[in-house]
Every structure is written in structure tokens, then in C-alpha cells.
Amino acid sequence: MNKKILFFISVCTLMIISCNNKKLTEVVEVPLPSAEEKITVGMPDDVKADEGTFEMIKLPYSYEALAPNIDALTMEMHYSKHYLTYTNNLNKAIAGTESENLTIEEILKRLDTSNDDLRNNAGGYYNHSVFGKVWRQKQHHNLKTLWHQQLLEILGLLKSLNHSLKMLQLNNLDQDGRG
């Protein structure tokens, strides 16, 4: 039996030594790109929102015009996907309601925050419309000033919204008899 154990240990030792001496190398060939792939993007003039109260601000130039600051794919995605979807969904959400006759700012000021559909789409529409004003200002030499003006406009709207929410809260407190 000792011979069998000794033989087994010898074979295992040889295998361990043998495996440790072998360095396995896997060769993987990765082909080099043959040519730069050109991704084609659409044109802003091809983007049309469904008929409704709110319309998209038209871009007066191609998606590539703001490169290298904003690449064409980012501009196309935000304009033809996000902005378009928010515009269409907002128009659907207010169809047949008194909100059809209001400006976007008035809708946001009077917004019932529990109405997720209206809140998300009105906010997304407003956000992209503000940026749309900046997009239109391609020739504007002082973008920092323009962004500052837009930021002040948004902050003013938020302040008004905050005031409206506080008034609603006070009205609810009075009606509940607490306060």
C-alpha cells in the first residue's frame, strides 16, 4: 500500500510541477477599424410635434452646428426624442381641459403635483423650451449671460411655485381646523 500512496503522491507532484511550468497564453486578434464609421443624423426640420396647444421651438440650423460644444447625436436626441415626446405628451395631457388656454408658466404655477403625467411632461416641455431659446441663440457672443438670464427665469418660476404650494398648504390647514 505504501508503494501505491508513494506512486500517487509522485504523480500529483509531477502534475503540479508540470502545470506550474506551463504558461498558457491565449491569443485574441482584434481587427483594427478599417474606416471611421459615419453616423447619420436627421434634420431638425423633419421633426414635427402632433397638433396641439404647445409647439416646439424650431432650430434654425442643423444638429451638427454646435459641435464641438454639443455633438450632433446629443442635439438630435434632445430635440427629436425628448423635446418632441414632452411636447406631444403635454398636449395630450391638457386636451379638453381648461389648461389648453393657459401658458406653460400658468400651467406650472397652478399644477396639481399629484398629477404625475402633467407634472413630468409640462416640466420637461418647459425645460427643453428654455434650452430651445438658448439653442436659437447660436450667434450669441456671451452665452454665460444668456444662461444666467435663463437661470433667473427658472428660479423665478420655482419661487412662484413654492409660494403657491405654501398657500395651498395654509388653505388645507385652515380647512382641517388645525392651524
matplotlib code that plots the C-alpha trace (Angstrom):
import matplotlib.pyplot as plt

x = [0.0, 2.8, 4.0, 0.6, 0.5, 4.0, 3.2, 0.1, 2.0, 4.7, 2.2, 0.4, 3.7, 4.8, 1.4, 1.7, 5.3, 4.4, 1.3, 3.3, 5.9, 3.4, 2.4, -0.8, -1.3, -4.5, -4.2, -7.1, -6.9, -8.9, -9.4, -8.4, -11.1, -11.0, -12.6, -14.3, -18.0, -20.1, -23.3, -26.0, -28.4, -31.7, -32.6, -34.5, -36.9, -38.1, -39.3, -43.0, -45.0, -48.6, -51.1, -51.9, -51.6, -47.9, -45.4, -41.7, -39.2, -37.7, -34.0, -32.6, -29.6, -28.5, -27.8, -24.0, -23.9, -23.0, -20.1, -17.7, -19.5, -22.6, -22.3, -24.8, -26.2, -26.8, -28.7, -30.7, -31.6, -32.7, -34.6, -36.2, -36.7, -37.0, -38.4, -40.8, -42.1, -42.6, -44.5, -46.8, -47.5, -48.2, -50.7, -52.4, -52.5, -54.2, -56.5, -60.1, -59.1, -59.0, -55.2, -55.4, -55.9, -53.0, -49.3, -46.8, -45.9, -49.5, -49.9, -46.8, -48.0, -51.4, -50.0, -51.5, -48.3, -50.1, -50.8, -47.5, -48.3, -48.9, -46.1, -43.5, -44.5, -45.1, -41.8, -39.9, -41.6, -40.7, -37.1, -36.5, -38.2, -35.9, -32.9, -34.6, -34.3, -30.6, -30.2, -31.7, -29.1, -26.2, -24.8, -25.0, -21.5, -21.9, -23.6, -22.7, -25.0, -27.8, -27.6, -27.7, -30.8, -32.5, -31.5, -33.0, -36.2, -36.3, -35.6, -38.4, -40.8, -39.7, -40.1, -43.7, -44.4, -43.0, -45.3, -48.3, -47.5, -47.3, -50.6, -52.2, -50.7, -52.1, -55.6, -55.5, -54.6, -57.4, -60.0, -58.8, -59.2, -55.5, -53.5]
y = [0.0, 2.3, 1.9, 3.0, 6.0, 6.9, 6.5, 8.6, 11.4, 11.3, 11.6, 14.5, 16.3, 15.9, 17.2, 20.3, 21.0, 20.3, 22.7, 25.4, 25.4, 25.8, 29.3, 29.2, 32.1, 32.8, 34.9, 37.0, 39.1, 42.3, 43.7, 47.3, 49.6, 49.9, 53.2, 55.7, 55.0, 58.0, 58.1, 59.9, 62.1, 63.6, 67.2, 69.4, 70.5, 66.8, 66.9, 67.7, 67.6, 66.5, 69.2, 70.9, 73.9, 73.8, 73.7, 73.0, 75.9, 75.4, 75.1, 77.4, 75.2, 71.5, 69.3, 69.5, 73.3, 73.5, 71.0, 70.6, 72.1, 69.9, 66.9, 66.2, 63.0, 64.8, 67.6, 65.2, 63.1, 66.1, 67.8, 64.9, 62.5, 64.2, 67.6, 66.0, 63.5, 66.1, 68.3, 65.6, 64.2, 67.6, 68.4, 65.0, 65.6, 69.0, 68.2, 69.1, 70.8, 74.5, 74.2, 74.3, 78.1, 78.7, 79.4, 76.8, 79.1, 79.3, 75.6, 75.1, 77.7, 76.0, 72.5, 69.7, 68.0, 64.7, 64.7, 62.9, 62.8, 66.6, 67.5, 65.4, 66.5, 70.2, 70.4, 68.5, 70.8, 73.9, 72.8, 71.9, 75.2, 77.2, 75.4, 75.9, 79.6, 79.2, 76.8, 79.5, 82.0, 80.3, 83.6, 85.0, 86.0, 85.9, 82.6, 82.9, 86.0, 84.2, 81.1, 83.4, 85.1, 81.7, 80.5, 83.6, 82.9, 79.3, 80.4, 83.0, 80.3, 78.0, 80.8, 81.4, 77.6, 77.4, 80.4, 78.6, 75.4, 77.3, 78.9, 75.5, 74.2, 77.1, 76.7, 73.0, 73.8, 76.2, 73.8, 71.0, 73.2, 72.8, 76.0]
z = [0.0, 0.7, -2.9, -4.1, -1.9, -2.8, -6.5, -6.2, -4.4, -7.1, -9.9, -8.2, -7.6, -11.2, -12.3, -10.1, -11.2, -14.8, -14.7, -12.9, -15.6, -18.5, -19.2, -21.2, -23.5, -25.3, -28.4, -29.4, -32.6, -32.6, -36.0, -36.5, -37.7, -41.5, -41.7, -39.4, -39.3, -40.0, -38.0, -39.8, -38.0, -39.2, -39.7, -37.2, -39.9, -40.1, -36.5, -36.2, -33.0, -33.0, -33.4, -30.0, -27.9, -27.4, -30.3, -30.4, -30.9, -34.3, -34.6, -37.3, -38.0, -38.3, -35.3, -36.1, -35.9, -32.2, -32.4, -30.7, -27.7, -28.2, -30.5, -33.2, -31.6, -28.3, -30.0, -32.1, -29.1, -27.0, -29.8, -31.8, -28.9, -25.5, -26.6, -29.1, -26.6, -23.8, -26.3, -27.6, -24.1, -22.7, -25.5, -24.8, -21.0, -21.4, -24.3, -23.4, -20.1, -19.1, -19.3, -23.1, -22.8, -20.4, -21.0, -19.8, -16.9, -15.8, -16.0, -13.9, -11.3, -11.0, -11.2, -9.0, -8.0, -7.6, -11.4, -12.4, -16.1, -16.4, -13.9, -15.8, -19.3, -18.5, -16.7, -19.5, -22.1, -20.2, -19.6, -23.2, -24.3, -22.1, -23.7, -27.1, -26.5, -25.9, -28.9, -31.1, -29.8, -31.7, -32.7, -29.1, -28.1, -24.3, -23.6, -19.9, -19.7, -21.7, -19.4, -16.4, -17.7, -18.3, -14.9, -13.3, -15.2, -13.9, -10.4, -10.6, -11.7, -8.8, -6.3, -7.6, -7.5, -3.9, -2.9, -4.5, -2.6, 0.7, 0.0, -0.7, 2.5, 4.5, 2.9, 3.8, 7.4, 7.7, 6.3, 8.6, 11.6, 12.5, 12.4]

ax = plt.figure().add_subplot(projection="3d")
ax.plot(x, y, z, "-o")
ax.set_aspect("equal")
plt.show()
